[in-house]
Amino acid sequence: MSLETALRFEADRVTNPNLRKAFEAQVERIKYDEVMADRENVVRLEKNVNQRATWNEKLEESSWGKRIRSEADVIKAEMRMAAKAALSVRRVALKQLLEKEYEIWEKELSLKGKTFYKQRI
């Protein structure tokens, strides 16, 4: 913006030294305002970046907690299934043991000429 353009409505003569000083002061204020606007824009952008970073960190923390809870639930389910499997294996082993002992008792009784009582209907 030139001095003539800025002062064409304000003065008849451009050579007035007071108007020239006022124009230069106005130009300096405009430059300062532009610099301050740029700085404010940088601060605003950095604030947005920091807010996003904070949001991402909190999101990671909450997802980490959810992941730990879901893994704990999976572990509990696996432990329940393992307990059921161990119980069924123990039942089968106990059944086999009882059948073997029953056969041994039956042989011992047959050597003595005796047998187990079986009700016939």
C-alpha positions in Angstrom: 0.0 0.0 0.0 1.5 3.3 -1.0 1.5 6.5 0.8 -0.6 8.2 -1.9 -3.2 5.4 -1.8 -3.4 5.6 2.0 -3.5 9.4 2.2 -5.6 10.3 -0.9 -8.8 10.7 1.2 -7.0 12.1 4.3 -5.0 15.0 3.0 -4.7 17.3 0.1 -0.9 17.3 0.3 1.2 14.2 0.7 4.2 16.2 1.8 2.8 16.9 5.2 5.4 15.4 7.7 2.9 14.6 10.4 0.8 12.6 8.0 3.9 10.8 6.8 4.8 9.8 10.4 1.2 8.7 11.0 1.3 6.6 7.9 4.6 5.0 8.8 3.3 4.2 12.3 0.2 2.7 10.8 2.3 0.5 8.5 4.4 -0.6 11.5 1.2 -1.5 13.5 -0.2 -3.5 10.5 3.1 -5.4 10.2 3.1 -6.0 14.0 -0.5 -7.2 13.9 0.4 -9.6 11.0 3.3 -11.0 13.0 1.1 -11.4 16.0 -1.6 -13.1 13.9 1.0 -15.5 12.5 2.3 -16.3 16.0 -1.3 -16.8 17.3 -1.9 -19.1 14.3 1.2 -21.1 15.2 0.1 -21.4 18.8 -3.4 -22.5 17.8 -2.0 -25.2 15.5 0.4 -26.4 18.2 -2.4 -26.5 20.7 -4.5 -28.6 18.3 -1.5 -31.0 17.7 -1.1 -31.3 21.5 -4.8 -32.0 22.0 -4.7 -34.7 19.4 -1.6 -36.2 21.0 -3.2 -36.2 24.4 -6.4 -37.7 22.9 -4.3 -40.5 21.3 -2.4 -41.2 24.5 -5.7 -41.5 26.4 -7.2 -43.6 23.7 -4.2 -46.0 23.9 -4.5 -46.2 27.7 -8.1 -47.0 27.5 -7.7 -49.5 24.7 -4.8 -51.1 26.7 -7.1 -51.5 29.7 -9.9 -53.0 27.6 -7.4 -55.4 26.0 -6.2 -56.5 29.4 -9.8 -57.1 30.6 -10.7 -59.0 27.5 -7.5 -61.1 27.8 -8.4 -61.8 31.5 -11.8 -62.9 30.4 -10.3 -65.3 27.8 -7.9 -66.7 30.4 -10.8 -67.3 32.8 -12.8 -69.1 30.1 -9.7 -71.2 29.2 -9.2 -72.0 32.9 -12.9 -73.1 33.2 -12.5 -75.3 30.1 -9.3 -76.8 31.4 -10.9 -77.6 34.7 -13.8 -79.3 32.9 -11.4 -81.3 30.8 -9.3 -82.3 33.8 -12.5 -83.4 35.6 -13.6 -85.5 32.7 -10.2 -87.1 32.4 -10.2 -87.9 36.1 -13.7 -89.4 35.8 -12.6 -91.6 33.0 -9.5 -92.7 34.9 -11.5 -93.4 38.0 -14.0 -95.4 36.1 -11.2 -97.5 34.6 -9.7 -98.0 38.0 -13.0 -99.1 39.4 -13.5 -101.6 36.5 -10.1 -103.0 37.0 -10.6 -103.4 40.8 -14.0 -105.0 40.1 -12.4 -107.5 37.9 -9.7 -108.3 40.5 -12.4 -108.7 43.2 -14.4 -110.9 40.9 -11.4 -113.2 40.3 -10.6 -113.4 44.0 -14.2 -114.2 44.8 -14.4 -116.8 42.0 -11.2 -118.5 43.4 -13.1 -118.8 46.7 -16.2 -120.0 44.9 -18.2 -116.9 45.5 -19.7 -114.2 43.4 -21.3 -110.7 43.6 -25.0 -110.5 44.2 -26.9 -109.6 41.1 -30.6 -109.1 41.3 -32.5 -110.6 38.4 -35.9 -109.4 37.6 
